[in-house]
C-alpha cells in the first residue's frame, strides 16, 4: 500500500492498542515499514495495559504521531502486581502536564483528541506471575521501573462510577450508563480546557 498511500498523500496511523505492542516495539515496526507513509495514533490510555508509563510512550512515539487519543487512567498496586482503570480526564493517576509539554514539543501540529472510556471494571496486571511476561519478554528494566513507580504513587478511583456488566442489562442501567458517559465527557472537556489549557480558541 506504500505507493498508493504516497500517491494519495495519506499516512496510516497505527494505534498503540490495548495490550498489544509497547512503544519501542511499535516504533521499530513503523521504522521498518517506512515513516514516509506510516505513523502513530498515540493513545495515552493503552500503555498502562502494557505495563508502560504513558509519559514514556509520548517520549518514544511522539515524533511519529499523526493523531492522538488522550485518555486518563488510575494505576495502583495490587497483590498480583498492579491494576488499572480508565477514568474521566483529571480523575486519574496520570500527570498530563509533562505529557502535554512533550506533546507540544514533539508533535505540535497533531490534533489533541479526547477518548473518554468509563464504566469498566479495573483490570489486573499480574506482573508478579511468570505467565504475564510471555507477552512482554523484552521489556527494559528501566521502563518497567517507571511503571512500578507510577503504580506505587497511584490509587484506585475514589469517586462513584457505574460499572457496565456483561450480557443484557435492564433499560434503566443502560440509560444510566449513557448519562454517565455524557457527564464524564463534559467533565473531561472542562479539565482539558481549564487545567491543561488545550482546545480551539475562537476569535470573534
N, C-alpha and C positions, 0 to 999 in steps of 0.2 A: 504493500500500500504506500510505500515511501514516495514513489514517483507521482502517484495520483495526488497524495497529500500536498506535495510541493507545488504541483501544477495548480491546485486549487487554493494554495496559500493558507492551508489549515494545519493545525497540530493536534495530535492525540494527547489528551491529558489522562494519565493513568493514576488512579487514586491509591494512596497508601491505605488499603482497605482493612476492614476489621479482621484481625487475627492472621493476616497474610504476611507480606514481606515487611521486614524492618527497613528503616530509612536507607541504610547503607546498601542493602540488597537491591532496593528499588532504584537507587542511584546507579548502581552497576548495570542493571538491566536496561535502563534508559540510555546510558552511555554506549552500551554495545549496540542498541538499536539505532541510535543516532539522534542527537539533540536538535537536529535541524527539523525534525518532524514529530518528535515525541517529547513531552514534558510531564509535569505532575499536577494532579488535582490534590493539593495539600490539605489534609484533614487533621485537625488538632485533637479530635476525639478518638480516633482509631489507634494512635500509637500506644496508649495505655494498655490496649488489649494484646500488644506485642511486647510488653514489659519495657516500654521506651518512654522517656521523658519527652513531652511534646516540644519543649524548647530545643532539645537535641534534633528532633525531626525538622524544625524550622532551620536550624543551623546547616543541616545536611541537604535538605531538599528545597529550601527557599530559593536558591539561584535557578532552580529548574521549574519553579511554579508557574502555571498558566492560569490557574484559578484556585480558590480555596473553599474549604468547609470549616469555619471556625465554630468549635463546639467545646463546652466546658464539661469537666468530669470531677467527681470526687474519687480520690485514690487513697487507700489506707491499709494499714497492716491487718492481716488475717492469720489465724493459726496455721493455715496451709500455705501462706505466702502473703498475698495481697488481695484486695478486692477493689473493684471499680464500678461506678455507676454514672451514666450520663445525666446531666442536670442542666437547668437553665443557666445562661451566662451570668457569672457573678456568684453562683451558689457553690462553685466547686473548689478544688484544691489547686487548680492551675493558675499560676501567676501570669496573666496575659500581658503585663506591661513590658517585660523583657522580650516576650514573643512579638509584640507589636513593634518594638524598637527594631528588631531584626527584620521583621516584615517590611517596614518602611525603608530599610537599608538595602535588603536583598531583592525585593520584588515590588518596587514602588508603583508599578503600573498594573499590578494584579488586583482584581476585584476582591473585596472583603465580603464574603457571603456567610451568613449565619445558617447553621444547620442545627436546629434545636430538637433533640430527641429526649423526651421524658416519658415516664410511665413504665419504665422497665426495671425489673429487679436487679440488684447488684450481681455482678459476675465475679466469681472467684478465680484468681490467677495462682494456681497451686505450684509455685516455683520451688517449694521445698520437696516436691515429688519428682523423681527421676524422669518419669514418662513425659512430664511437661516439656522438658528440654529437647525432646526429639524434634520439635518444630523450630527450635532456635539454637542449634548446636554451635553456631559461630558468633554468638553474641559477645562483644568485647566486655571484659570485666569492668572497665571504666564506665561503659554505657549502662550496664546493669546496676552498678553502684549508684548512678544518678537516679535511676528509677526507684531503688530501695530507699534512697534519701527522700524522694518525693512521697513515697508511701508512709515513711516514718513521720513526716510533718503533716500528713493529711488526716482526715477524719470522715466518718460516714456523714451522709446528708442529715443535717439537723433541722430539717423543715418538713412539713407534710408533703406527701406525694402519693397520688393514686397509682397503683401498680396494675398494669394490664395482665389479666390472666389468660390462660390458653383456652381454646375451644370457643363455643358460642357464649357470649355474655348477654345478660339482660340489657334491654334497650337503655335502661336508666344508667347502667355502668358505662356503656358506650358514649352516651350523651355527656356524662361527667368527664370522661377522658378527653373528649373533644374540647370541652370548656377549659380543662387544664392545659391542653396543648396551645390554645389561643392565648391564655393568660401568660404561660411561660415564654411564648414567642414575643409577646408585647414587653414583658419584663426584660428579656434579652436585648431587644432593640434599645430600650431605655438605658440599660447598663452599657452597651456598646457606644451609644451616643454620648452619655453624660460622664461615664467613668473612663472609657478607653478613648474617647474623642475621635470616633470614626463615624463615617456616614457622609452622604451627599449634602452639601451646603447650598441651599437655593438662594440666589440673589435676585431681589426684586427690582 
